[in-house]
Amino acid sequence: MGRAELESNVDTIKATGQSMIAATLESIYEMNGSRIWLDRVDGEAELRVERLHLNGITIDDLYLPARIRFEVDVATTLGMAWTTGGVMDCISVPGKPVHATMGSVWAPCEPNSGYYGRAENLSVRAVNISVAAIRAVAGIPEGESNPFRLLSLVSEQSNLTFAWARRVQYVQTILRGGPPRTDLVADTLHRDLISGALSVLPNTYAHAIPHREVHGYVGSRTMDRALGYLREHVAEPVRLSDLAVAVGISGRSLQYAFARRYGVSPMTYLSMMRMEHAHSDLVTAQAGDGTTVALVGARWGWSKPSHFAAAYLRRYHVRPSETLRAAKRNLTYQDFLLDSSLRNFYNMGFER
């Protein structure tokens, strides 16, 4: 049947047995509708979680020496994970793949979304943050319709990844010495951790800096005009200077505004938009319609098929030719992704 133990006011959580591990994971991570299967257990596998609390944020060190499969219908919080051991392959709904190995910083999905996949001997340091806390620190007024979205689930900038890992370690070191002595210290650590989370993965919210106190602040209407221009000209050659003239501000201000709000430059944001269009063309292709990888890449701004293929592989962790073949076979994209992801998983040396 298994067992679960909670020690030191939920500072340490332990569980053994398939049903108890699954129930414990669902309970501590608020995963609604989760299903977890243990495919292989090293001896009597024991889930171990050390949990620290900070003004509603939880910071966990998790270790599970087993191979598991999982499906999660809804994850209600933003889960930021730093892999310290093992490997995980998962796919968020609706179809963003994540391949996480040692040193990766990633999120399995956006808040209030689901994901599924497999993990092997997973060891992670996970920070779980509510959307309400993110909105408060990012300065989003209550009631404003501005949903939080992640533009990427994996950090691809090594300096930000390293900075995030060190930030989490620093906060853990302080909390292990006991609760912060003053509300000011707790609030500072809380805001620092959330602003760090917003900086490591590109997203639709600004960093935790009051807008009107920032020199060169670019307002939401100007940003809306910039995004509208990019959408209208997404299939055309666009330079930073073109965008700056269209919205009436300097290129430098645009660079700063996009970095602050989305974590990427305007041209990188445009490239991401084009890649989403290219991805859509590939997954909706039909047998006999003449769609090729080269044509799709050229349509969305890649003059060399090899450059498009490399960029697509970095973004989706599968080759565009594989996506196209699956579409023409009428294989659903989610089924194809999971099959491809798990084949890559086993190709890394793990036996069934």
Summary of the structure (lengths in Angstrom):
residues: 352
radius of gyration: 21.7
end to end distance: 24.9
largest distance: 68.1
contacts: 1110
relative contact order: 0.09
helix: 44%
strand: 26%
